[in-house]
Amino acid sequence: MKKRGFMFAFLAGAVLLFANAGAEAADYGYISITNPSFNKTPIAVPVFKATGGQNNELAMAVKGADILADTLDFTGYFAIIDRNKYLFDPQRDGVSPSDINYGNWTVIGAELLVTGAVTTFDGLIEVELRLMDTYKNGMLLGKRYKGTVDDYRDMIRRFCNEIILLLTGEEGIFDSRIAFLSTGTGNKEIYICEFDGYEPKPFTRNNSITLFPAWSSDGKWMAYTSYKHGKPDLFIRNIQGDRESVVSKNGINTTPAWVPGSLELAATLSFSGDQEIYLLTKDGKIIRRLTNNKGIDSSPTFSPDGRRMAFVSKRAGTPQIFIMDMNSGISKRLTYSGRYNTQPNWSPAGDKIAYTAMNGGSTNIVVINADGSGQTQLTNSRGYDESPSWSPDGSLIAFSSTREGSSRIYVMTARGTDPKRLLSISGEQTNPKWSP
């Protein structure tokens, strides 16, 4: 909490380096990943300039540039140009817009350029960062950040958020986190890491089986199922760990999903004898029953406006995905292709649903439009690709896969390209859930 408080202090003090940068940026064409002919934007990120003469500054200059390049590369929007091609020495040449020889960057294919200057003193750090358009010979964005050395990564990610907002018109994902399950302790527990797998930390220590993590839409609550009392109970816990409710009805209490913009959630309960979906308060009290059919109904996920709920049902004989109108209660079948479709996750834009489909002896990630059209298989590995979860901006999908042996967490673009493993820790990792 102390770090969060300090972060607010230094980020609020971040200043725009040049007043006219916004005017130039306003004319810049936005990146549109919905364009079928989308191509990555070539961008150069040279090592930052070390300006203060401190012994550790050059190492910090390299580290900062690497963090920034890796962060932008993670989005799938950019092609990071190899530094061996640069006609530029950051420690010799200037990094401000008037110092840049833009021809040295266009000749190697860079359309955008990020330069940085770093100064350290007495455990503090000051960073100047600029985004420049090499073809327009000008700066699109410039910021200066001050803080402690420990906040260096957060400063750079804040600037990356500014870049994404400028170029796409949408907030970046760099403040988001991913919850997932890991067996590293010998038990299945929930862990939480940053969006790119950085600093995974245990969230539960139940010494038992824990399943189905689900973030509330404000990011302050986590619902999940745990066997720590000997049977599958539903736990609804504040992220800070100071409040917790338990749903412990007879049978199973599982697959929670929060209603967007609300502290209500849906979950599968079987105390009536059949697995049905119920709407609950954050304290675990039943508001009403949502499904009432023979056969299993489970795995709810909501449209962004909360007006519709997708879920898995065996009412057609095999697991298929249905969509319910929350006002009328009327459900319609969404998936018809394949005999086993599960784990739906509604996109933040509301137009698509990602899900797990079994094809023969393997499973893959598939997306389908919310009206049932446009079904597209995104993965085709030899292993099991499961549990898709959209990033908060809808540009990426996290999922678990056994493509390299043990189950790990991967991230790919929403088009199914550029899959990359998120982290490497002991045990197996499954069931990722991206935070708001």
C-alpha positions, 0 to 999 in steps of 0.5 A: 500500500505504501508503494501504491501511495508513492506511485500516485505521488510521482505519477501525478507529478509527471509532466509533458515535456513539450506543449505542442506534442499533443497537437502533433499526436492528434494527427497521428493515425490510430492503430486498428487491430480490427483491420483484417490487414493489420500489420505491426508498426516498426518501432525502435527503442534504443538504450536510454542516455545516462545523464548523471554520471553515476556508476549504476546509470548505464545499467539502469539505462539498458534495463529501462530500454529493455523493459519498455521494448519488452512491454510494447512487444507484449501487446502484439502491436509493434515490431521491435527493430534490432538494436544492432541495426541502429545508426545511433549511440545514445551515450554520444548523441542527443535524444531530444527531438531537435537532436535526432537525425530522423533519416537514420531511423527511416532508413532501417524501417523505423516508423516510430522511435522511443528515446529516454534519458535517465538520471539517478541520485541518492536512491532516486531516479528521473526519467525523460521519455519521448515517442517520435514519428520518424517520418513526420520528424517530430515528437508525439509524446513526451513525459518526465517521471521522478521517483525511487529506483524501486518504481522504475518499472512502474514509470516505464509502464505508465509511459507505455500506457500513454503510448497505447492510449495515443495510438489506439484510443484505448487504455493499455493493459499494463496495470492489469494482473492475471490470476491463475492456478498453480501446483507448485506447492504440491496443492492447487492454489491461486497465484497472481502475477502482473500482466506479463507474468512478472512477480507471481505471488500466492493469493491462497494458501489453503493447502487443498484444491482451489479452482475457478478464480474470478475477479470482480469488475472493480478488481477488489474481490476474488471469488473461487472454489476451494476444498479446504473444508473438505468439499467444494465451497465457494469463497468470496474474498477481498483482494486485500484479504481482510474480508471473506464470505463462504457459500457452503451449501450441500453439493458443489458451489463452483464456477463463479462469475461477477456481473459487470459493474456490480458486486453480484455474481453468478455461480453453479450450485447443486443443493437442489440436486441438479447443477444450476446457476444462481445469482448471489450477493458478494456476501454469498446470499442467493438473489435468484435462480437463473437456470432451471433445466435437467442436465448440468448448467455451469460456467457463466460469463456476462456480456459487458453490459450485464444484460446477457449471460453465456453459460455451458449446458448439457440440455442438448445432450453434450456440453454446449454454450447457450446465451440467456437474456437476463431480463426475460430469462430466455436462453438460446443455443450459441454453439452447434459445431463440435460435441464438447464446448466449454469455458466461455469467456465474453470479450470486453467489447461484447461482440465475441465469446472465446471458449474451449472446444474439444476436437478429437483427442485435443482441445483448442481455443475458439472464438465466435460472434455473440450472434453465433456467426464467425466461428474461428479456431485460434489454436491448433497445437498438439496438446490441450489449449484451454481456459481462454480469458480476454485482456481488459482491452480485448486485444489479447487472450490468456490461456493454459496449454500443454503444448510444451509438456506440462501445463503453462499459461500463454498469451496470444493476440485476439487474432490467435497470433504470437503465442508466448509463454507467460511465466516459468515456475514450478508445478503446472499452471492452469485456468488464467483469469485476467483482471480489469 
